Amino acid sequence: MQKGETRRRPRCRLHAPALRVRLVVVFSLINRSTPGELAVEPRTDADLPHILVVDDDDRLRELLRKYLSENDFLVSTASDAADARAKLAGLAFDLIVLDIMMPGEDGLSLTSDLRRDNTVPILMLTAMGEPEDRIAGLEKGADDYLTKPFDPRELLLRIQNILRRVPTPPTPALPAEIRMGAFVYEPEGERLSRDGAPVRLTSIEAALLTALAHRPGMTLTREELIELTGASGGGRAIDVQVTRLRRKIEPDPRVPVYLQTVRGKGYVLRPD
C-alpha cells in the first residue's frame, strides 16, 4: 500500500442465512436508549391491535414478538400452520405476519385456505426474492410481503400501513355478567360478588378475570394473559394470580371448576 492511500474494506453482501444476525444487531440498536430520552411506560390496554406471528424459526419469532410488543401491539405466536389454526380458532386477530417457508403446510397453502372465510390481513415473510414468488403470495390473498433479510422498522411500517387501510371492526361487547355458582362477575365495572356481597379483587386479579371473561371457553396462553393484563414477572406471575383468584371463586381451589388449567397451553374460564 502506497503512502497516503486508505485501506479499502471488502464489501460483503448480506444473504438470507444471515437474517438472524442482522436482526439481532438492528434490534439492539433500536432498543438502546439515548441519554436524555424520557422513559415511556408500556401500554397495557387490552384493545391494542392483536398480531399473530407465524414462523418456525424460534429465535426470529421471539425477536418479532418482543419488538412488536414494545411498539404497542398485542402479540401471539405460532410455530407452524397447525399452531396458527388453533390460535385462529380461539382468538381474533387484526393481522397475521406469516412466513412462507415452513415445514409441513407452508404459508401459501395456509393463506389460500384462510381466504375462503377469513379476511384478516396477512403480511408474508419470504426469503425468495424472485418476482414470481412474491406474486404467488399476493395471488393467494396476502395483503403485502417483505423479503428476508429485513429491517424490523420496515416491518413495523408495513403493519401500520396495512392496519390504516383496514376498517376497524367493532369491539365485541363484554357480557354484562359472568355467573360462576354463587359468584357473579361484572366485567364492565370489574365487580365480583358472592350471593350479593362484594368480594374484593386486586387490580391484577380483576384484569385477569376480565381478560378471561371476554373470551369464555377459550384457552389463553400465559404470554397472552401477560399482554392483556400488564402483569410483570413472566408466566410464573400469571400462575400465582390464577392461584389467588381460584381461592376467591372456586368451591375447592384444588379442584377448579370455573378457572381451569389447559395442560401445556394456558388457562380457560368456564362459567355457568
C-alpha positions as CSV (number, residue, x, y, z in Angstrom):
1,M,0.0,0.0,0.0
2,Q,1.5,3.4,-1.1
3,K,1.9,6.1,1.5
4,G,-1.3,8.3,1.8
5,E,-3.6,5.6,0.4
6,T,-6.5,4.4,2.6
7,R,-7.1,0.7,3.0
8,R,-10.4,-0.2,1.4
9,R,-12.6,-2.7,3.3
10,P,-14.0,-5.5,1.1
11,R,-17.8,-5.3,0.5
12,C,-19.9,-8.0,1.9
13,R,-23.5,-8.7,0.7
14,L,-25.9,-10.0,3.3
15,H,-27.9,-13.0,2.2
16,A,-30.9,-14.8,3.8
17,P,-28.9,-17.1,6.1
18,A,-27.5,-14.0,7.9
19,L,-31.0,-12.8,8.7
20,R,-30.9,-13.6,12.4
21,V,-27.5,-12.0,12.9
22,R,-28.7,-8.8,11.2
23,L,-31.9,-8.7,13.1
24,V,-30.2,-9.1,16.5
25,V,-27.9,-6.2,15.6
26,V,-30.8,-4.0,14.4
27,F,-32.9,-4.8,17.4
28,S,-30.1,-4.0,19.7
29,L,-29.6,-0.6,18.1
30,I,-33.4,0.1,18.2
31,N,-33.7,-0.8,21.9
32,R,-30.6,1.1,23.0
33,S,-31.7,4.2,24.9
34,T,-30.1,7.5,24.3
35,P,-29.1,9.8,27.2
36,G,-31.8,12.4,27.8
37,E,-34.6,10.3,26.4
38,L,-37.7,10.0,28.6
39,A,-38.8,6.6,29.7
40,V,-42.2,5.7,28.3
41,E,-44.4,3.4,30.3
42,P,-45.6,0.4,28.4
43,R,-49.3,0.3,27.4
44,T,-51.5,-2.3,29.0
45,D,-54.6,-1.6,27.0
46,A,-56.4,-4.8,26.2
47,D,-57.7,-3.2,22.9
48,L,-54.2,-3.0,21.4
49,P,-54.1,-4.4,17.8
50,H,-53.6,-8.1,18.0
51,I,-50.9,-9.6,15.8
52,L,-50.3,-13.3,15.1
53,V,-46.6,-14.1,14.1
54,V,-46.3,-17.4,12.4
55,D,-42.7,-18.6,11.8
56,D,-40.9,-21.9,12.5
57,D,-37.7,-20.1,13.5
58,D,-37.9,-19.8,17.3
59,R,-35.4,-17.0,17.6
60,L,-36.9,-14.8,14.9
61,R,-40.3,-15.5,16.2
62,E,-39.3,-14.3,19.7
63,L,-37.5,-11.2,18.4
64,L,-40.6,-10.2,16.4
65,R,-42.8,-10.8,19.4
66,K,-40.6,-8.7,21.7
67,Y,-40.2,-5.8,19.1
68,L,-43.9,-5.6,18.2
69,S,-44.9,-5.8,21.8
70,E,-42.6,-2.8,22.6
71,N,-44.4,-0.9,19.8
72,D,-47.9,-1.1,21.2
73,F,-49.1,-4.4,19.8
74,L,-50.6,-7.4,21.5
75,V,-48.7,-10.4,20.0
76,S,-49.4,-14.1,19.9
77,T,-47.1,-16.5,18.1
78,A,-47.3,-19.8,16.3
79,S,-44.6,-22.2,15.2
80,D,-46.4,-23.7,12.2
81,A,-49.7,-23.7,10.3
82,A,-51.4,-26.2,12.7
83,D,-50.5,-24.0,15.7
84,A,-51.7,-20.9,13.8
85,R,-55.1,-22.6,13.1
86,A,-55.5,-23.4,16.7
87,K,-54.9,-19.8,17.7
88,L,-57.2,-18.5,15.0
89,A,-60.0,-20.8,16.2
90,G,-60.0,-19.3,19.6
91,L,-58.8,-15.7,19.2
92,A,-59.5,-12.7,17.0
93,F,-56.5,-11.1,15.3
94,D,-56.1,-7.8,13.4
95,L,-53.2,-9.0,11.3
96,I,-51.1,-12.1,10.6
97,V,-47.3,-12.0,9.9
98,L,-46.8,-15.3,8.1
99,D,-43.6,-17.0,6.9
100,I,-43.9,-18.8,3.6
101,M,-41.3,-21.5,4.0
102,M,-42.4,-23.7,6.9
103,P,-42.2,-27.5,7.5
104,G,-45.5,-29.2,6.8
105,E,-48.1,-26.9,5.4
106,D,-46.4,-23.8,4.1
107,G,-47.6,-20.2,4.2
108,L,-49.0,-20.1,0.7
109,S,-51.3,-23.1,1.4
110,L,-52.4,-21.6,4.8
111,T,-53.2,-18.2,3.2
112,S,-55.2,-19.8,0.4
113,D,-57.2,-21.8,2.9
114,L,-57.8,-18.9,5.2
115,R,-59.1,-16.7,2.4
116,R,-62.1,-19.0,2.0
117,D,-63.8,-17.5,5.0
118,N,-61.4,-15.1,6.8
119,T,-60.5,-11.6,5.8
120,V,-57.8,-10.9,8.4
121,P,-54.9,-9.0,6.7
122,I,-51.8,-11.2,6.0
123,L,-48.2,-9.9,5.6
124,M,-46.0,-12.6,4.2
125,L,-42.3,-13.0,5.0
126,T,-40.2,-14.7,2.3
127,A,-36.6,-15.5,1.7
128,M,-37.4,-15.9,-2.0
129,G,-36.7,-12.7,-3.9
130,E,-37.9,-13.5,-7.3
131,P,-41.0,-11.5,-8.5
132,E,-42.8,-14.7,-9.4
133,D,-42.6,-15.9,-5.8
134,R,-43.9,-12.6,-4.4
135,I,-46.7,-12.5,-6.9
136,A,-47.7,-16.1,-5.9
137,G,-48.2,-14.9,-2.3
138,L,-50.3,-11.9,-3.4
139,E,-52.4,-14.1,-5.7
140,K,-53.2,-16.4,-2.8
141,G,-54.6,-13.5,-0.9
142,A,-51.7,-11.9,1.1
143,D,-52.0,-8.1,1.6
144,D,-48.3,-7.4,1.5
145,Y,-44.9,-9.1,1.5
146,L,-41.5,-8.5,3.0
147,T,-38.3,-10.2,1.7
148,K,-35.8,-11.6,4.2
149,P,-33.5,-10.2,5.4
150,F,-35.4,-7.1,6.5
151,D,-35.2,-4.2,8.9
152,P,-37.8,-4.7,11.7
153,R,-38.6,-1.0,11.4
154,E,-39.8,-1.6,7.8
155,L,-42.0,-4.5,9.1
156,L,-43.5,-2.1,11.6
157,L,-44.2,0.5,9.0
158,R,-45.8,-2.1,6.7
159,I,-48.0,-3.4,9.5
160,Q,-49.1,0.1,10.4
161,N,-49.9,0.9,6.7
162,I,-52.0,-2.2,6.3
163,L,-54.0,-1.6,9.5
164,R,-54.7,2.0,8.4
165,R,-56.3,0.6,5.2
166,V,-58.4,-1.9,7.0
167,P,-61.7,-0.7,8.6
168,T,-61.7,-1.3,12.3
169,P,-64.3,-3.9,13.3
170,P,-66.5,-3.1,16.3
171,T,-65.1,-4.5,19.5
172,P,-67.3,-7.3,20.8
173,A,-69.3,-6.2,23.8
174,L,-68.4,-7.7,27.1
175,P,-71.1,-9.8,28.7
176,A,-73.0,-7.8,31.4
177,E,-72.2,-10.5,33.9
178,I,-70.5,-13.9,34.3
179,R,-72.0,-16.4,36.7
180,M,-69.9,-19.0,38.5
181,G,-72.1,-20.8,41.0
182,A,-72.7,-18.3,43.9
183,F,-70.4,-15.8,42.3
184,V,-71.3,-13.1,39.8
185,Y,-68.6,-11.0,38.0
186,E,-69.5,-7.8,36.1
187,P,-66.6,-7.1,33.7
188,E,-67.6,-3.6,32.9
189,G,-67.1,-2.4,36.5
190,E,-64.7,-5.2,37.5
191,R,-67.0,-6.1,40.4
192,L,-67.2,-9.6,41.9
193,S,-69.9,-10.6,44.3
194,R,-71.0,-13.7,46.2
195,D,-74.7,-14.0,46.9
196,G,-74.9,-10.2,46.5
197,A,-72.0,-9.5,48.9
198,P,-68.9,-7.8,47.3
199,V,-65.7,-9.7,47.0
200,R,-62.5,-7.6,46.9
201,L,-60.2,-8.1,43.9
202,T,-56.8,-6.7,43.3
203,S,-56.2,-4.7,40.1
204,I,-54.3,-7.7,38.5
205,E,-56.9,-10.2,39.6
206,A,-59.6,-8.0,38.1
207,A,-57.6,-7.6,34.8
208,L,-57.1,-11.4,34.7
209,L,-60.7,-12.2,35.3
210,T,-61.8,-9.6,32.7
211,A,-59.5,-11.0,30.1
212,L,-60.8,-14.5,30.6
213,A,-64.4,-13.3,30.9
214,H,-64.1,-11.6,27.5
215,R,-63.3,-15.0,26.0
216,P,-65.3,-17.6,27.9
217,G,-64.4,-21.1,26.9
218,M,-61.3,-20.0,25.0
219,T,-57.8,-21.1,26.2
220,L,-55.4,-18.1,26.7
221,T,-51.7,-18.7,27.0
222,R,-49.7,-17.2,29.8
223,E,-48.0,-14.9,27.2
224,E,-51.4,-13.7,26.0
225,L,-52.6,-13.1,29.6
226,I,-49.4,-11.2,30.4
227,E,-50.1,-8.9,27.4
228,L,-53.8,-8.5,28.3
229,T,-53.2,-7.8,32.0
230,G,-49.9,-6.0,32.0
231,A,-48.6,-8.4,34.7
232,S,-44.9,-8.4,35.3
233,G,-42.8,-11.3,36.3
234,G,-43.4,-13.6,33.3
235,G,-45.6,-16.7,33.1
236,R,-44.9,-17.6,36.8
237,A,-46.7,-14.3,37.8
238,I,-49.8,-15.4,35.9
239,D,-49.7,-18.8,37.7
240,V,-49.6,-17.0,41.1
241,Q,-52.5,-14.7,40.2
242,V,-54.6,-17.7,39.0
243,T,-54.0,-19.5,42.3
244,R,-55.1,-16.4,44.2
245,L,-58.1,-15.9,42.0
246,R,-59.2,-19.5,42.4
247,R,-59.2,-19.1,46.2
248,K,-61.9,-16.4,45.7
249,I,-64.2,-18.0,43.1
250,E,-63.8,-21.8,43.3
251,P,-65.7,-24.0,45.8
252,D,-62.5,-26.1,46.0
253,P,-59.4,-24.3,44.6
254,R,-57.5,-27.6,44.4
255,V,-60.2,-28.9,42.0
256,P,-61.1,-25.9,39.9
257,V,-64.4,-25.9,38.1
258,Y,-64.5,-22.5,36.6
259,L,-60.9,-21.3,36.1
260,Q,-59.3,-24.4,34.6
261,T,-55.8,-25.2,33.5
262,V,-55.3,-26.5,29.9
263,R,-52.1,-28.5,30.3
264,G,-49.3,-27.3,28.1
265,K,-51.3,-24.3,26.8
266,G,-52.7,-22.0,29.5
267,Y,-56.0,-21.2,31.2
268,V,-59.7,-21.1,30.3
269,L,-62.7,-19.7,32.1
270,R,-65.8,-21.9,32.0
271,P,-68.7,-20.0,33.6
272,D,-72.2,-21.5,34.2
